[in-house]
Amino acid sequence: MGGLHSGTLVDFIVDFIVDFIVDFIVDFIVDFIVDFIVDFIVDFIKPASSALRSLLVGFLEMLAYCGEFR
């Protein structure tokens, strides 16, 4: 009987640890991804949109200049 009891106890502990780890990892990954995407959009894309636009315009002007120079 002792072997059966320890087996169920081991199964219980393993199930508990696996459930805890899976829940923790899923919650952490979901929270991290959501926070990262929101922070990325708010912090990077809004200020960078004008900078990116001017950078793209400058790059295209440089390409046009190089094309004329040839």
C-alpha angles and dihedrals in degrees: 000000000000091000092052092048093049090047093055090044090052090047090049092049092046092048091048093049093045093048091047093048094045093047091046094048094045093047092045094048094046093047092045094049094046093046091045094050093046093046091045093052094044099040103032113023100045097051092033096052092077092038091047091048092051090045091051091048090049091049092050091047089051090051090049090048092050089048091052091045092058 
